[in-house]
């Protein structure tokens, strides 16, 4: 009876397991809950191309996903982009104003349209926008560092993620490293090289059809993505969790629109008791009988025929709340507020919209930090080294570390939700020493140095034109203490 004893132990173990975690129980209610313990790369490799293709299709054709991508670009990058502000200091601790201005001016020149990219088509703000949109839509961004013949000796090349073949997994016989979905990594999972397809695998426009790989060292590439699991080698579109729901919503809306159009047409059917064909007033395509249905016309039906109207009653009152419910789930999956995604301010008040706006801005700040760390700062360091080497920046190469490590990047900011209350709160915070002027200027996407420079420039301009400015930005002079007329009660 050994088999019976094993069965009892198994049942006892299963019962105990069910009592521990209800989410792990089986049964008919959970029979369709299929899960796996596959590695992140195993799951991604079989789905990445489909996810990316569908995400791009929705970005082209779906208004909500298109708006989501534009929201990211507008809030993460903005019209001025993420700007450089140098903070290098001299040995005595003072700001190296001259050196900082030289680098900032050279960086501004390199960021002009046509200079940063090898194709000569983008400014660096355009590059930031392309980076954010590609990151969200495709899940990852490929950028190649290149030497160039401009005076800085440096440019970048954007490559679509398709060039990194997710179907190419092997082992490098020379190094012994594994290659997973086109990425060669060492024993710790650190990228060593990338196997890039020479031409886009989805192109049939006469390019190189012999799609062989070129092996590029990892130090010559930027491969940016936000991993969800520790050992993840490739990135997936940020829209992945809502693709199925977006497709269903799109089909639902299309059906509702078509049904509404059909209902507005008030079509119907002619029923003949003897089954004779309807002759109509004319024919279409030489054989299809048609009826004149112009407004205000009346037609006499054949004897014995009966007209039955066809009046679809959908979309009805359930359409709007159902659509809102689906969109709220989609907004949650994209980690944005429903109000912003649906562009619907119906029924909101100041408190609710402020809460949603502040939560969205926290998310945008996280993305801004990612863009700086994984895109702008690596490019700035390569550019600075190249510019100092080619003498486009006439500063000693020995000071490279000093300047490279003192660069800060100022992202875009947002206007106040309630200007009066928030400005008063900032003034109170500065008076109490809990908020600095730099903290306040960061809200405007500026640096406190820029504030002082602008104030001095405006004062000088006012003096030049003989204009008296009744303005003192550093607070009101202290008021004299008023004497206590009534005296102290304890006296």
C-alpha positions in Angstrom: 0.0 0.0 0.0 3.0 2.3 -0.5 1.2 4.0 -3.4 -1.8 4.8 -1.0 0.6 6.4 1.5 2.2 8.5 -1.1 -1.2 9.7 -2.3 -2.2 10.7 1.2 1.0 12.6 1.7 0.5 14.4 -1.6 -3.1 15.4 -0.7 -1.9 16.6 2.7 0.9 18.7 1.1 -1.5 20.1 -1.4 -4.1 21.0 1.2 -1.5 22.8 3.3 -0.3 24.6 0.2 -3.7 25.8 -0.6 -4.2 27.2 2.9 -0.9 29.1 2.6 -1.4 31.0 -0.7 -4.9 31.3 -2.2 -3.3 32.7 -5.4 -1.6 29.4 -6.0 -4.6 27.1 -5.7 -6.0 25.1 -8.6 -9.4 23.9 -9.5 -11.8 24.7 -12.3 -11.9 28.5 -11.5 -8.2 28.7 -12.1 -7.8 26.2 -14.9 -7.3 28.9 -17.5 -4.6 30.7 -15.5 -1.6 29.5 -17.3 1.8 30.6 -15.9 5.4 29.6 -16.4 8.7 29.8 -14.7 10.6 30.7 -18.0 13.4 33.1 -17.8 12.9 36.7 -18.9 14.9 36.2 -22.1 13.0 33.0 -22.9 9.6 34.8 -22.7 10.9 37.9 -24.6 12.6 36.0 -27.4 9.3 34.4 -28.6 7.2 37.5 -28.3 9.4 40.6 -28.9 8.9 41.1 -32.6 5.1 40.7 -32.4 4.9 43.1 -29.4 7.0 45.6 -31.2 5.1 45.4 -34.5 1.8 45.7 -32.7 2.9 48.6 -30.6 4.0 50.4 -33.8 0.8 49.6 -35.5 -1.2 51.2 -32.6 1.1 54.2 -32.6 0.3 54.8 -36.3 -3.4 54.1 -36.1 -4.7 54.5 -32.6 -5.4 58.0 -31.2 -4.9 57.0 -27.6 -1.5 55.4 -28.0 -0.5 58.3 -30.3 -1.5 60.8 -27.6 0.4 58.7 -25.0 3.6 59.0 -26.9 3.1 62.7 -27.5 2.4 63.2 -23.8 5.8 61.5 -23.0 7.6 63.7 -25.5 6.0 66.9 -24.3 6.5 66.2 -20.6 9.9 64.5 -20.6 11.7 66.6 -23.3 9.5 69.7 -23.9 10.2 72.5 -26.3 13.7 73.3 -24.9 14.9 69.8 -24.2 17.2 68.7 -21.3 19.9 71.3 -21.1 23.5 71.3 -19.9 24.7 73.3 -17.0 28.4 73.1 -16.0 29.3 73.3 -12.3 33.1 72.7 -12.3 35.1 74.5 -9.7 38.6 75.8 -9.2 41.0 74.6 -6.6 39.9 77.3 -4.2 36.3 76.2 -4.5 35.0 79.0 -6.7 33.2 78.3 -9.9 35.3 78.0 -13.0 33.1 80.4 -14.9 35.3 80.7 -17.9 35.8 77.0 -18.4 32.1 76.3 -17.8 31.1 78.9 -20.4 33.5 77.5 -23.0 32.0 74.0 -22.7 28.4 75.1 -22.6 28.9 77.3 -25.7 30.6 74.4 -27.6 27.9 72.0 -26.5 25.2 74.4 -27.7 27.0 74.6 -31.1 27.2 70.8 -31.4 23.5 70.5 -30.6 22.4 72.5 -33.6 20.4 70.9 -36.3 22.3 68.5 -38.6 25.4 68.3 -36.5 24.8 65.6 -33.8 23.6 62.8 -36.1 25.4 61.0 -38.9 22.5 61.4 -41.2 22.6 65.2 -40.7 18.8 65.4 -40.1 18.3 66.1 -36.4 19.2 68.5 -33.7 20.0 67.2 -30.3 16.5 68.1 -29.1 15.1 66.0 -32.0 17.4 63.2 -30.7 15.9 63.4 -27.2 12.4 63.3 -28.6 13.3 60.3 -30.8 14.9 58.5 -27.9 11.8 58.9 -25.6 9.4 57.8 -28.3 11.4 54.8 -29.4 12.0 53.8 -25.8 8.2 53.7 -25.1 7.0 52.4 -28.4 9.7 49.8 -29.2 10.9 49.1 -25.6 14.6 49.8 -26.4 16.9 52.2 -28.3 20.1 51.5 -30.2 22.6 54.3 -30.7 26.1 54.0 -32.2 29.0 56.3 -31.3 30.8 57.5 -34.4 33.9 59.5 -35.3 33.0 62.3 -37.7 34.7 65.0 -39.8 33.0 67.9 -38.0 35.1 70.1 -35.8 34.1 68.1 -32.7 35.0 64.8 -34.3 31.9 63.1 -32.9 28.4 62.1 -34.0 25.8 59.5 -33.2 23.7 57.1 -35.3 20.2 55.9 -34.3 19.4 52.3 -35.2 16.0 50.8 -35.0 15.8 47.9 -32.5 15.1 45.5 -35.4 18.8 45.6 -36.3 19.5 43.7 -33.1 18.1 40.3 -34.1 16.1 38.7 -31.3 16.4 35.3 -33.1 20.2 35.2 -33.0 21.3 33.3 -30.0 24.6 31.3 -30.0 28.0 31.1 -28.4 31.1 33.0 -29.4 33.7 30.3 -30.0 36.6 32.7 -29.6 35.6 34.3 -26.3 33.3 31.6 -24.9 30.7 34.2 -24.1 27.0 33.5 -24.8 25.1 35.6 -27.4 21.4 36.1 -26.4 19.1 37.7 -28.9 22.1 39.5 -30.6 23.8 40.6 -27.4 27.0 39.0 -26.3 27.5 39.1 -22.6 30.2 37.8 -20.2 29.6 35.5 -17.2 28.1 38.3 -15.2 25.6 39.4 -17.9 27.6 42.5 -18.8 27.3 43.4 -22.5 30.5 42.8 -24.4 29.4 43.2 -28.0 26.3 43.6 -30.2 25.6 41.7 -33.4 23.9 44.2 -35.6 22.2 43.4 -38.9 23.7 45.5 -41.7 20.3 46.4 -43.1 16.8 46.6 -41.7 15.3 43.0 -41.8 11.9 44.5 -42.8 13.1 46.5 -45.7 12.6 45.6 -49.3 13.6 48.9 -50.9 16.8 47.7 -52.7 19.2 47.7 -49.8 21.7 44.9 -49.0 19.7 41.7 -48.9 22.7 39.7 -47.7 21.8 40.5 -44.1 25.0 39.6 -42.3 25.9 40.7 -38.9 28.6 43.2 -37.8 30.0 42.8 -34.4 30.2 46.1 -32.5 32.0 46.5 -29.2 29.7 47.4 -26.3 31.7 50.6 -25.6 30.7 51.9 -29.1 27.0 51.4 -28.5 24.2 52.7 -26.3 21.5 50.0 -25.7 18.9 51.6 -23.5 15.9 49.9 -22.0 14.1 49.7 -18.7 14.4 46.1 -17.4 11.6 44.5 -15.4 13.6 41.4 -14.3 17.1 41.1 -13.1 18.5 39.0 -15.9 16.7 40.6 -18.8 18.8 41.2 -21.9 16.3 43.0 -24.2 13.6 45.6 -23.6 9.9 45.3 -24.4 7.5 48.1 -25.4 5.9 50.0 -22.6 2.5 49.4 -24.2 2.9 45.6 -23.9 0.4 45.2 -21.0 -2.3 47.1 -22.8 -2.0 45.9 -26.4 -4.7 43.3 -26.2 -7.1 45.7 -24.5 -6.3 48.5 -26.9 -7.1 46.3 -29.9 -10.4 45.2 -28.4 -11.4 48.8 -27.5 -10.5 49.9 -31.0 -12.6 47.2 -32.5 -15.4 48.0 -30.1 -15.4 51.6 -31.1 -15.3 50.8 -34.8 -18.3 48.5 -34.4 -20.2 51.1 -32.5 -19.5 53.8 -35.1 -20.5 51.6 -38.0 -23.6 50.5 -36.1 -24.5 54.1 -35.4 -24.1 55.0 -39.1 -26.3 52.0 -40.1 -28.9 53.1 -37.6 -28.9 56.7 -38.9 -29.5 55.3 -42.4 -32.8 53.7 -41.3 -32.4 50.8 -43.7 -35.0 48.0 -43.9 -36.2 45.0 -45.7 -39.0 44.2 -48.2 -40.8 40.9 -47.4 -42.8 39.3 -50.2 -45.4 36.6 -49.2 -44.9 34.7 -52.5 -41.1 35.0 -52.5 -41.0 37.0 -55.8 -37.9 39.1 -56.3 -38.0 42.8 -55.8 -37.6 44.6 -59.1 -36.7 48.0 -57.8 -36.5 51.3 -59.7 -33.1 50.7 -61.2 -30.1 48.4 -61.0 -26.6 48.8 -59.8 -23.7 46.8 -61.3 -26.3 45.8 -64.1 -28.1 43.3 -61.8 -28.6 44.6 -58.2 -32.1 46.3 -57.8 -32.0 49.5 -55.9 -34.7 51.8 -54.4 -34.7 55.6 -54.5 -34.4 56.5 -50.8 -34.0 60.3 -51.2 -35.4 62.4 -48.4 -39.1 63.1 -48.9 -39.8 60.4 -51.5 -42.5 57.8 -51.2 -42.5 54.5 -53.1 -45.4 52.2 -53.7 -44.5 48.7 -52.8 -45.5 45.7 -54.9 -48.8 44.1 -54.0 -48.6 41.9 -50.9 -45.1 43.2 -49.9 -44.4 44.4 -46.4 -41.6 46.8 -45.3 -39.8 45.9 -42.1 -37.6 48.6 -40.7 -34.1 47.9 -39.4 -33.2 50.3 -36.6 -30.1 49.3 -34.6 -30.3 50.8 -31.1 -26.6 50.7 -30.4 -24.5 52.6 -29.3 -26.9 53.2 -26.3 -26.4 54.6 -22.9 -24.0 51.8 -21.9 -21.4 52.8 -24.5 -19.9 55.8 -22.7 -19.4 54.2 -19.2 -18.1 51.0 -20.7 -15.5 52.9 -22.8 -14.4 54.9 -19.8 -13.9 51.8 -17.7 -11.7 50.2 -20.4 -9.7 53.4 -20.9 -9.1 53.7 -17.1 -7.6 50.2 -17.2 -5.4 51.2 -20.2 -4.3 54.4 -18.5 -3.3 52.4 -15.4 -1.3 50.0 -17.6 0.5 53.0 -19.2 1.0 54.6 -15.7 -0.7 57.9 -16.7 -3.9 59.5 -15.5 -7.1 58.7 -17.3 -7.9 62.4 -17.5 -4.7 63.1 -19.6 -4.9 60.0 -21.7 -8.6 60.4 -22.6 -8.3 64.2 -22.8 -11.5 64.3 -20.7 -11.9 66.9 -18.0 -15.6 66.0 -17.4 -16.5 65.8 -13.7 -13.0 66.7 -12.3 -12.4 69.3 -9.7 -9.2 71.1 -8.5 -8.2 68.5 -5.9 -8.6 65.5 -8.2 -6.9 67.0 -11.2 -4.1 68.3 -9.1 -3.6 64.8 -7.6 -3.5 63.3 -11.1 -1.2 66.0 -12.4 1.3 65.6 -9.6 1.3 61.8 -9.9 2.0 62.1 -13.7 4.8 64.5 -13.1 6.5 62.2 -10.6 6.5 59.5 -13.4 7.9 62.0 -15.9 10.7 62.9 -13.6 11.7 59.3 -13.3 11.8 59.0 -17.0 13.8 62.3 -17.2 16.4 60.8 -14.8 16.6 57.7 -17.0 17.1 59.7 -20.2 19.9 61.7 -18.5 21.7 58.6 -17.1 21.4 56.3 -20.1 21.4 58.7 -23.0 22.5 62.3 -22.5 25.3 61.8 -20.0 27.1 59.0 -21.9 26.9 61.1 -25.1 28.1 64.2 -23.4 31.2 62.4 -22.0 32.1 60.9 -25.4 31.5 64.3 -27.1 33.6 66.1 -24.5 36.6 63.7 -24.8 36.5 64.0 -28.6 36.1 67.8 -28.6 39.0 68.2 -26.2 41.1 65.8 -28.2 40.5 67.6 -31.5 41.0 71.0 -29.8 37.5 72.1 -30.6 37.5 73.0 -26.9 40.8 74.6 -26.0 41.1 73.2 -22.5 43.8 70.9 -21.2 42.9 67.2 -21.7 44.2 66.7 -18.2 41.1 68.5 -16.9 38.7 66.1 -18.7 37.6 64.3 -15.5 37.1 67.6 -13.7 34.6 68.9 -16.4 33.0 65.5 -17.2 32.1 64.9 -13.6 30.8 68.4 -12.9 28.2 68.4 -15.7 24.5 68.7 -14.6 21.5 68.4 -16.9 18.4 70.5 -16.3 15.2 68.9 -17.6 12.0 70.7 -18.5 9.7 71.8 -15.7 6.0 72.5 -15.4 3.9 75.5 -14.6 2.1 75.7 -11.3 -1.3 74.1 -10.8 -2.3 76.9 -8.4 0.3 79.7 -8.9 -0.6 81.9 -5.9 -0.7 79.2 -3.3 2.4 77.4 -4.6 4.5 80.5 -4.9 3.6 81.6 -1.4 4.5 78.1 -0.1 7.9 78.5 -1.8 8.5 81.9 -0.2 7.6 80.5 3.2 9.9 77.6 2.7 12.9 79.8 1.8 12.2 82.1 4.8 12.2 79.0 7.0 15.4 77.7 5.4 13.7 74.5 4.2 13.8 75.4 0.5 16.6 77.0 -1.4 16.6 79.2 -4.5 18.0 76.4 -6.5 15.1 74.2 -5.5 12.7 76.9 -6.7 14.5 77.4 -10.0 14.6 73.7 -10.7 10.8 73.9 -10.8 11.2 76.2 -13.8 13.8 74.1 -15.5 16.5 76.8 -14.7 19.6 77.1 -12.7 20.1 79.6 -10.0 23.2 80.9 -11.9 20.9 81.7 -14.8 18.5 83.5 -12.5 21.3 85.8 -11.2 22.7 86.4 -14.7 19.2 87.3 -16.0 18.5 89.6 -13.1 21.8 91.5 -13.6 21.3 91.7 -17.3 17.8 93.2 -16.8 19.1 95.7 -14.3 21.9 96.7 -16.7 19.3 97.0 -19.5 17.0 99.2 -17.4 20.0 101.5 -16.5 20.9 101.7 -20.2 17.4 103.0 -21.0 17.1 105.1 -17.9 14.2 103.0 -16.5 13.7 102.8 -12.8 12.7 99.3 -11.8 10.7 99.1 -8.6 11.7 95.5 -8.1 13.8 93.8 -5.5 14.0 90.0 -6.0 15.6 89.2 -2.7 12.9 90.0 -0.3 11.4 93.0 1.4 13.5 95.0 3.9 12.8 94.2 7.5 10.1 96.4 9.0 11.0 98.3 12.2 9.7 96.7 15.4 6.6 98.5 16.6 6.7 99.5 20.3 4.2 97.7 22.6 1.8 100.6 23.4 -0.2 98.7 25.9 2.8 97.4 27.7 3.6 94.0 29.1 0.7 92.4 31.1 3.3 91.0 33.5 4.6 94.3 34.5 
